[in-house]
Every structure is written in structure tokens, then in C-alpha cells.
């Protein structure tokens, strides 16, 4: 299975806060997304994705509101083993996990033009998934989630839909103590994934 290794302790990307300020007290937004590969990462079929990975990661690292992302010493997370229980006959699963200041900053990056250009080509590299493959949740400021934690949040989202424990970019919840916890903070219906 791609010869990857399980990594729970990973390096942080840069300083805790991209805007040069100390991390806010309280909560930060963790997100995970993963995909089922149509071919191995070292195959010609995935060459376009692999070529785009470093520029997209560098743009995320510099984006307003970015705090941290999961990575190995290679600078990306393609060697990290996670979500293997959901490979479903694919060539493997790769994961992306990061921490942001809030939903708005994450959404601005995800639906910004550079990332949207890559998302438009995702069917070349990833199998279509009908189940949730992205989850967001609030973590105490400074906490860096593990892949096991991320897997638990995705399983919860699949079983229960968006809740304060695990939600989506489209239907998000406020941080603990930041409003009516059981009611969504907003429905970002305008944040739709390009086809």
C-alpha cells in the first residue's frame, strides 16, 4: 500500500500565526480532508497532482489565518498513513490536515482561485466519494490534532451529519462558548465546490 508510514508526531509549518501575532487564546479550527487515489502517488497519472502539491502547500502556509498543517520532513503529508479503513479499492488514501484561525480564513483559501483550479481537476486524481471526506472541528489554541482524532471526527460526521463535534465548511458551528452551541453559526451555501 504505497509503502507509507504512520506518523502521529509531525512538524509544524512555520510560526504559530502567519500574521506575525501570537496565537489567539481560546480555540482554533482544525480541518481534515482525504481522498481515494485513482493511481499510486509515484505514477504518471498523479504527476499533475504531485507537481501542484508544493505550490498549493506554500500558498496555504502564507495564507491569512493559517496556523499549522500536517506534514513529514518531505514538506507534505503524502507518506502519512491514515483513513486506510476507507480505501475502498482505490490505489490508496492521502490526507490533508491543518489548523486555521476560523472558518472564514479556511474558506477563503479553499475557495480562492489557486485552490479552485486544482479542485477542478480532482477527478483526474481522486475517486468520487459519496460519504463525507472533509470535517472541521474546534480545538484548544495550540493543540495539533492527530490522524486518529481526525478519523474519529469524520466517522462522527458520517453517522450524525454536521454537529458541534464535527461539521463542514458549508454548515459550521461556533467555537465552544461562542454562541448557541447546538445551532449552526452559518450556512455557507455560497461555498460550493466547483465541478
C-alpha atoms as one frame of an Amber mdcrd trajectory, in Angstrom:
protein
   0.000   0.000   0.000   2.260   2.778  -1.304   4.972   1.961   1.255   3.822
   4.758   3.537   4.291   5.035   7.271   2.015   6.074  10.116   3.119   9.410
  11.560   1.412  10.940  14.582   4.075  13.416  15.658   4.790  15.746  12.779
   6.488  19.045  12.285   4.711  22.369  12.361   4.835  24.574   9.332   6.393
  27.884  10.235   5.325  30.082  13.121   2.098  29.577  15.061   0.455  32.548
  13.373   1.031  33.708   9.797   0.104  37.318  10.575   3.050  37.684  12.967
   0.843  37.781  16.062   0.779  35.315  18.935  -1.879  32.628  18.625  -5.266
  33.768  19.950  -6.324  32.356  23.271  -9.371  30.134  23.052  -9.981  27.957
  20.019  -8.680  27.342  16.516 -10.312  25.469  13.651  -8.948  22.040  12.717
  -9.828  20.552   9.337  -9.134  17.265   7.657  -9.865  16.077   4.159  -8.738
  12.959   2.409  -9.057  11.338  -0.973  -9.018   7.896  -2.537  -6.313   7.871
  -5.184  -7.003   6.697  -8.734  -3.329   5.656  -9.071  -0.188   5.495  -6.867
   1.393   8.840  -5.969   4.543   7.975  -7.960   2.594   7.106 -11.130   2.406
   9.232 -14.305  -1.350   9.580 -13.701  -0.689  11.509 -10.466   2.160  13.651
 -11.846  -0.061  16.721 -12.235  -1.286  16.472  -8.664   2.211  15.933  -7.261
   3.538  18.908  -9.268   0.807  21.143  -7.796   1.253  19.959  -4.208   4.257
  22.089  -3.170   2.907  25.370  -4.652  -0.513  24.841  -3.055   1.039  23.979
   0.320   3.286  27.054   0.108   0.257  29.242  -0.663  -1.615  27.765   2.316
   1.387  28.362   4.580   1.291  32.062   3.657  -2.493  32.480   3.668  -4.109
  34.789   6.232  -5.411  32.804   9.191  -3.206  29.749   8.573  -1.738  28.224
  11.747  -0.347  24.699  11.060  -0.508  21.737   8.697   0.271  18.048   8.955
   3.499  17.132   7.176   6.570  14.938   7.297  10.144  16.054   6.723   9.287
  15.939   2.993   7.069  19.012   3.467   3.771  17.282   2.672   1.550  14.541
   4.073   1.587  12.031   1.199   3.604   9.485   3.238   1.279   9.597   6.256
  -0.948   6.572   6.718  -4.475   7.430   7.798  -8.026   6.609   6.740  -6.818
   3.290   5.309 -10.098   1.738   6.511 -11.762   3.849   3.802  -9.533   2.970
   0.831 -12.465   1.166  -0.905 -10.441  -0.496  -3.646  -8.508   2.667  -4.522
  -4.751   2.967  -5.060  -4.510   4.325  -1.517  -5.640   7.258   0.580  -3.889
  10.544   1.181  -4.774  13.030   3.877  -4.572  16.783   4.332  -4.975  18.206
   7.829  -4.456  21.755   9.006  -5.393  24.281  11.681  -6.731  27.765  10.922
  -7.917  30.729  12.956 -11.527  30.290  11.879 -13.930  29.032   9.222 -13.779
  32.263   7.216  -9.995  32.130   6.746 -10.068  28.446   5.799 -12.952  29.015
   3.382 -11.197  31.980   1.776  -8.217  29.778   0.970 -10.148  26.664  -0.080
 -12.437  28.602  -2.410  -9.732  31.011  -3.599  -8.754  30.833  -7.264  -5.474
  28.909  -6.909  -7.009  26.077  -4.885 -10.159  26.016  -7.035  -8.005  25.411
 -10.131  -6.649  22.250  -8.507 -10.096  21.181  -7.255 -11.438  21.391 -10.796
  -9.010  18.611 -11.781  -9.619  16.373  -8.749 -11.491  13.687 -10.747  -8.243
  13.002 -12.640  -6.565  12.003  -9.379  -9.229  11.003  -6.849 -12.201   8.683
  -6.865 -15.634  10.217  -6.377 -16.834   9.799  -2.789 -20.445   9.957  -1.679
 -19.538   9.917   2.046 -18.061  12.819   3.991 -14.342  13.202   3.304 -13.871
  16.601   4.982 -14.531  17.503   8.612 -13.918  20.606  10.710 -13.884  20.938
  14.496 -12.671  23.376  17.123  -9.517  22.619  19.093  -7.957  24.493  22.010
  -5.457  27.037  20.713  -2.069  25.353  20.325  -3.479  21.811  20.023  -2.301
  19.891  16.954  -4.729  17.086  16.117  -3.637  13.536  15.386  -4.800  11.465
  12.448  -6.712   9.223  14.898  -8.607  12.280  16.136  -9.371  13.285  12.545
 -10.634   9.796  11.689 -12.970   9.922  14.702 -14.387  13.296  13.566 -15.055
  12.028  10.025 -16.769   8.899  11.332 -18.939  11.056  13.601 -19.853  13.403
  10.746 -20.823  10.453   8.555 -23.009   8.973  11.297 -24.673  12.164  12.586
 -24.291  14.914   9.983 -22.924  18.354  10.944 -22.820  18.876  14.724 -20.585
  20.939  17.025 -18.345  17.837  17.298 -17.696  17.599  13.535 -19.037  19.873
  10.826 -18.401  21.046   7.287 -17.368  24.296   5.672 -20.872  24.780   4.399
 -22.595  24.155   7.774 -20.351  25.312  10.607 -20.760  25.769  14.351 -19.251
  28.411  16.649 -16.355  27.564  18.959 -17.285  26.293  22.425 -18.649  29.174
  24.477 -19.065  31.260  21.311 -22.829  31.182  20.880 -25.619  28.662  20.841
 -23.535  25.502  20.523 -26.324  23.336  19.087 -27.218  25.759  16.274 -25.040
  26.247  13.181 -23.152  29.529  13.143 -23.974  29.939   9.456 -24.795  28.054
   6.325 -22.200  28.931   3.691 -24.443  27.946   0.799 -22.351  30.158  -1.463
 -19.281  27.977  -0.760 -19.921  25.316  -3.330 -17.255  23.033  -4.659 -16.556
  23.547  -8.380 -17.460  20.619 -10.611
